[in-house]
Amino acid sequence: MLDPAELYEVASDAPQLDEPVLLVALDGFVDAGSAAKLAVDALLEAHEPQVVARFDVDQLVDYRSRRPPLRFETDHWAAYTEPELDVLLMADTGETPYLLLAGPEPDTQWERFSAAVEQLVRQFGVRLVINLTAIPMAVPHTRPIGVTVHGTRPELTEGHEAWFATAQVPGSAVGLMEFRLGEAGHDAMGFAVHVPHYLARAEYPQAARVLLDHVGLAGGLYLPTEALSKAAERTEAEIAEQVEGSDEVRQVVQALERQYDMVATGRGERSSLGLSGQLPSADELAAEVERFLADQGDDDKDG
C-alpha cells in the first residue's frame, strides 16, 4: 500500500491537543433524513472551525459519480465549488476542544484512507472516534427515536440494547475505518439514528438532535442542539398536518405504531436506545438501506 501520509497534509499551525474526541460525518453513504448533515451544520454554525488537516480529494473522489457544482454565467465559467474533506478543530458550548472530520465519503482507496485516519488519530492523541450516521427504519415518527450503537470494545456500548445479532449491510468507508481502528487498538464507536422510512428523503431535524445528544454523552461534550430543537418543532407540525390530510399515510403510521407498541409491550418497556429483536429484522434493515442508496443514485442521475 502506498504511504497513507501522502493522502493528507497537516496544517503548520495545528495546535497540540489533550486527548480530544474525533467526530466523523461523511456524506455520500446512508444519511436518512439528512440527520448527520443537519448535525454537522449545527456544529459548524455554533463555532468557527480551524482546519488542522486536509485530505487530497483528487485521490479519493470520483467526480463523475458526484459532480461538484461549476457555475456558468452568460459566457464564462464563474465559480467552482471544490469538495473538501478536512479535519476541523472545534469547541463545544463549554469551550472543550474536539475534532470533526467532515466531507465526502471517499469513493476509492478505503484501506489507505482508514490507515491515514489512524495516523491522524495517533498524531493528535485522539482518545475516542465517534461516527455519525442515520438509517431508514420501519418505525413511526410518533414514538421515541431509536439508535443503533456499535464500538470496537463492548465497554463502549454499555447501556445500549442491541437491535440485531447479525446484519449484512452495504459497506462504507467509515465502517471500514472503525473496524481498522479497532484492529489497531483504538477506541472507536458509532451511532446510527433510526429515521422513519417514509421520512428518510426529507430533512428530519429530530433525528439530528438525538444523534448529537448521544454523541455528546459518549464523548463528554456539550453540543449545540437548540436550533435543531426549534427546527424539529416546525417539522413535527408539518408532518402532523400531512398525516392528517392523507388517509393512506395515516393508515401506514397507525400500522407502524401498532407494530412498535406490540413489540414494546411484549418485551416490557424499553428505552429509546433500542428494542432488541423483532422490529424490524436484520434482512429488512439491509434491504431498506439498499433501497435508500438506490433511490439516492436515481436522484443523482435525474439531477
N, C-alpha and C positions, 0 to 999 in steps of 0.2 A: 504494500500500500504506500502511495506517495505520502510525503510528510504532511500530516494534518495541519501543522502550524502554517502551511502556505495557503490555507483557506481563509485566514483571518489576520487582522492587524490590530494590535492593542494600542490604544491612544497613548501618546507620550506623557499626557498629564493625568493618566489614570491613577487615582489615589490608592493608598494601602487601606484595606478594609478589614474589619474584625469579624470574621466568620459570618458573612452575610447569607441570606437566603436568595436563591435564584428562582424567579418565576419564569415559566416558559409558556408562551402562547403563540403558536404558529398557525397562520391561515392557509387554507388550501385543502385541509382534511375535513373531518366532520366538525361542524360548528352549528348545531341545530339552534334555531332561534338567535343566531349570531351572538350567543351568550359570551363566548370568550372574547370576541371582538368588542362587544359593549363593555366588558370588564376592563380590557386594556385601555379603551378610550377614556373610561372613568379615571383610571390611574394616571394617564397622561394629562388629563385636564386638571388634575389636582396638584401636579408637581412638574416643574420644568426639568426634563431629563438631561443627563450628560452622557454622551456616547463614550464608552470606555473600551469597546472593541467592535470592529465592523467586519462582517463576512464578505468575501468576494462573491457577489451573487452571480456574476458571469460564469462562475464554475459550477453553480448549484441549481440555477433556474432555467427551465426550458421555456423560453419566451413564446414559442409557438403554441404551447398549451395554456399559458396565462399571459396574454399580450398586455404589456404595460401601456397606459394611455399616452398618445402622442397627439398634441393639439395642432390642428391646421387652421390658419387664419387667412382667408382671402386668396393669397398666392404664395404662402410660405409656411414652413413648419415653425411654430412659435414657442412650443414648450414640450418638454418630455418629463414625465413623472417616473423617475428611476426607482425600481424596487430596492428596498433597504432591509437588510437582516442584521440587526445590531444588538449588542448587549448594552443596556442603558443603566446608568446609576440613578436610582430613585430614592425617595424617602417617604415613609408613611406619615400619618397625621401627627404622630408623636416624634417626628424627625429621626426615626430609626432608619438607617440606610439599608437598601436591598437592591438587587439586580433584577432586570427584566430583559429577557431575550424574546424579541417580537419581530415579526416579519413573515415573508412567505416560507412555507414548508419547502425544503429542498426537493427538487424533482429527481436529482441524481446524487450519487456519492454518499448515500446514507451512512455507510460504515465510517467513511472518512470524516463526515460531519459529526457523528457521535464521538469519534476519537478527539476531534477538535474541541467539542464541548467539554469533554473530560479533562483536557489540558487546561482549559479556562477555569474549570471548577477547582483544579489544583492551584493554578496561578493566583486566583482571587480568594482562596481559602474558603470556598463555599461550604457551609455545613449541611445544607439541605436544598435539593432541587425539587420544585413543585410544578407540574404541568397542568394546564387548564384546558378542558375540552367540554363539549356538550353533545349529547347523543339523543336522537329521536326515540321515544318510547310510547307504547300503547297505554298511556296513563291520562287521567283527566286533569285539566288545569284547576279544578276546584278542590283538589286535595294537596297535601304538603308535597313540595318538590323533593324528589329523591336524588341521591348522589351515589355513584359507584366510586369506591376508593380503592386504590392499589398502591403498592410500595415495594421497595427492594428488601425490606425486613418486616416480619409480622408486627413488630412493635410500632411501626409507623401507622398501621391501620387499626390499632386497638380502639375499641369503642364504636366501630363501624361494622354493621352487619353486611355480609356478602350477599349480593343478589344472585350470583351464579357460581356453580362449582367450576365449570369449564365453558368457554365460549370462543369459537374461532371467528375472528373478525378481520376485515381488511387491515393490512399493516400500515404503519405510519412512521415517519422519521422520528417523531417524538417518542413513540412507543419503543422503537429500537434503541433510541438514546437512553431511555430509562433502564432498559434491560442491560445495556452495556455498562452503564454507570454502576448498576448493582453488581455486575461481574467484577468491576474494578474496586469494589468495596466502598462505594459512596452511597450515602442516603439519598434516595430519590423516591418521589411518590407522585400521584396524580389524582385529580378529581374530575369525574365526568358527570356533569349535572344532567338530569333527565328532563327533556323537553317534550310535552305532548306532541305526538307525531303530526297532528293536524295544525300545529303552530310552528313546525320546525323551519318553515321557509320565511317566516316573518320575524321581526325583531321581538325578542321576549326578554325584557329587562329584569323580570322576576328571577329568571334563571341566572343572569349575570350577578345579581345581588347575592343569591345563595352561594354562587361559586366563590365570590370574594369573601363572604362570611367564613366559609370552610377553609379557604387558603389562609386567611388571617389567623384563624385559630391554630392551624397546623404550623404556621411559620412564626407565630408570636408577633404579628404585625397588626397595626390598626389601619385598615384600608378604607378609603372613602366610598361610602355607599349611599349617601344622601340623595344625590342626583338620580341614581338608579331607582331608589325607593319612590321618588316622585314620578319618574317615568313609568314605573310599574303600576302605580295607581291609575294613571291615564290609560295604560294598556288594559288593565282589568276592566275598566268601564267600557272600553271599545269592544272587548271580547264579549262581555255580558250583553251588549246591545246586538252584536252579530248573532250570538246564540239565540237570543230572544226572537230575532227576526227570521230564523230558519228552523222549521220543524226537523229537517234532516240532520242538521248539526246538533240540535238539542237532543235528538234520539241517540246520536253517537256518544255525546258527552254522558248522558244518563246511563248508557250501557257500560261505559268505562268506569263510571262511579260505582255501579253495582259490582263489577268485577273487582275493583280495588277494595271496596268495603268487605266483600266476601272473603278475600284473602286476609285482610287485616283482622276481621272478626274470627276467622277460623284459626289463625295462628296467634291470637292475642294482639293487643295493641302494640304496634311498633313505632319507633320514632321515625322522623322524616329522613333519617340517614339510610333507610333501606327496609325492604320487606323481603327477606331472603326467600328464594324459592320461585313460586309459580307465576309471577307477574312481571314480564312475560317470560318465555323460555329463552335459553341462550341462542337457539337457532332462530327464533323470531327476532332477537336483537340483531344478529348478524344480517338477517335479511333486511331489516329496517335500515341499518346503516348502509348496506349496499344500494338500496333503493334511493336513499338520500343522496349518496355520491353520484348515482346515475342521473338523478334529477339535476344536480349541480352541473354535471357535464353537459346536459341538454341546454341549460341556461347559457353556458359559455358559448355553445355553438350558435344559439339564437342571437346572442349579442354580437 
